[in-house]
Amino acid sequence: MEADDSLPRRSRDLVAELARQDLDPFSVAELTERIAALEAEIARARQKIERAVNHRASADALFKS
């Protein structure tokens, strides 16, 4: 089992939880780290979308022939 398998599939729940979190206790350095982690996760999600779209396009092209 991968680490991500333990997380809920509904990302909206995670996003909502992050949005409700009070940011006041965090230092500037901690907030900067948080932003970097979130940006890395956004990039990972975009890569997954790109791979899925490319895979679908390849499959569509194969079956159109």
N, C-alpha and C positions, 0 to 999 in steps of 0.2 A: 504494500500500500504506500502510495506517495503521500507526502505531507499535505498536498492540496486536497486529497481525497477525504480528509477529516473535516474540511470546511463545508458549510452549507452551499448548495448549488445556487441558491437565490442570492445573487450579488447585491440586489437592492437592499436586502436586509443588512448586509455588511456596510454598504454605502450609507444607509440611514443611521446605522450605529456610529459610524465615523462622523457623520454630520452633527449628531447630537452631542458628541464628546466636547466637553469644555476645554478650550485651548489655553485658557488663562494660566494654568499651572506649568505649561511648557516653556522652556527657555527658547531663545532665538535659535540656538544650535539644534535643539530637539525638533523645533518646527522645520528647520532646514532639512534635517534628516528625514522627517516625515514626508515632506514634499518630494524629496529624492526617491523615497521608497514608493510613493504613489505614482510618480512619473515613470518609474521602472515597471510598475505593474500595468500602467496604461500602455506602455510600449509592448509589453508581453501580450496583452490582450489584442492589440492591433496586429501583431505578428500572427497570432492565431487566426484572426479574421482573414488576413491576407492569404494564409495557407489554405483556409477553408474555401475561400472564393476561387483561388487558383485550382484547387482540387476539383471543385464543381465544374469549372470551365473546361478542365481537361476531360472530365467524364462526359460532359455535354458534347464536346468535340468528337470524342471517340464514338459515341452512339449516333451522331448525326451522319457519320460516314456511311 
